[in-house]
């Protein structure tokens, strides 16, 4: 069915097509009959995975960025995902960068985005998540980011405010310090700044009565030394997992460049770098904490390889744009 819909969607501006798809999933997920039909079409049985103290019905998740404001959790869950990561959510509402800010590279099966964390803000997203009701057929995480205007030295304040709001609502939380589209954000991955940030986050979660796994999402653009430093701090501060990787500023592997279009690149050209980072993270972590692999997973074989390389879970996003919602089912059949 997606082969018929894709030309229509691709005739639209990428962000418009995305919003249309998301709204259709929102409606379909909230109507019992259409929700049931989606479930029958796309879900298959799979072996559960135990990670971070949680039980995932399968290892395939939806990466952050697809449903930034948590409007279509039910519809997305019906597509067979083992987990869905909502966000990135910021404390206060913000518009993000000016449009156009999303670009397809059709020949490369890639996307460039410079969204800049557009978010309805934590209050609205939390209110929506609290009304979702029975969604425990799928694990739901929330990806957390600082507001654009928050100085880096005050970043911990934003992350802690978000943690307080979403800890009772989410199954896990992700600290996003690796988006290339918020000025200066990636500096938080440096050893000193990351150590300070995670120390404050640990102090906050030490006050919680309930335990929620906290993951850290890293960039594919770190040097080997920077990556080793970041992983060392993450392990030292006893974070529960690493998500590798975010989008890249590199244009390596892109044959058909969009001249002058800045932003994070995702899709097929990211595959080689994301696999290389995953291998390095697996080696450094040495089984101490689980790893979620994301970036350039476009086919069932791509997902299978990431799991074979040592990832406990994988996440897809751009692969859905080019392959359609049946990708999750295809991956699970291949596993």
NORUR-V777676 format. One line per field, one symbol per residue. ss: DSSP state (A for helix, B for strand, O for the rest). phi: phi as a letter, one per 40 degrees, with the letter a starting at -180 (. if undefined). burial: 1 if it has 16 or more other ideal C-beta (glycine too) atoms within 10 Angstrom, else 0. A space follows every 50 residues. Layout:
ss = ???
phi = ???
burial = ???
This chain:
ss = OAAAAAAAAAOOOAAAAAAAAAAAAAAAAAOAAAAAAAAAAAOOOOOOBB BOOBBBOOOBBBOOOOOOOOOOAAAAAOOOOOBBBBBBBOOOOBOOOOOO OBBBBAAAOBBBBOOOOOBOOAAAAAAAAAOOOOOOOOBBBBBBOOOOOO OAAAAAAAAAAAAAAAOOOOOBBBBBOOOOOOOOAAAAAOAAAAAAAAAA AAAAAOOOOOOOBBBBBBOOOOOAAAAAAAAAAAAAOOOOBBBBOOOBOO OOOOOOOOOOOOOBBBBAAAAAAAAAAAAAAAAAAOOOOBBBBBOOOOOA AAAAAAAAAOOOBBBBOAAAAAAOOOAAAAAAAAO
phi = .ccccddcccccddcccccccccccccccccdcccccccccbcbcaccbc afgbbccacbbccchcbcbgcbccccccchccabbchcbbdbdacgcccc abbcbdccfbbbbbcgfcacgcccccccccccgcbccacbbbcbbccdcc cdcbdddcccdcdcccdcbbcabbccbbccbbdgdcccccdccccccccc cccccccccbcbcbbbcbcccccdcccccccdcdcccfccabbbaccbcc bcgccbcccgcchccbhdccdccccccdcccdcccfgcacbbbahgcbbd ccccccccchccbbbbacdcccbgccccccccccc
burial = 00000000100001101100110011011000011001000110010010 11010111111111111111111111111111111111111001011000 11111001111111111111010011011001001001111111111101 00001101111110111011111111111111001101110011111100 10011000000111111111110001111110110010111111111100 10110001001011111111101110110111011000111111111111 01101110011111111111111111111111000
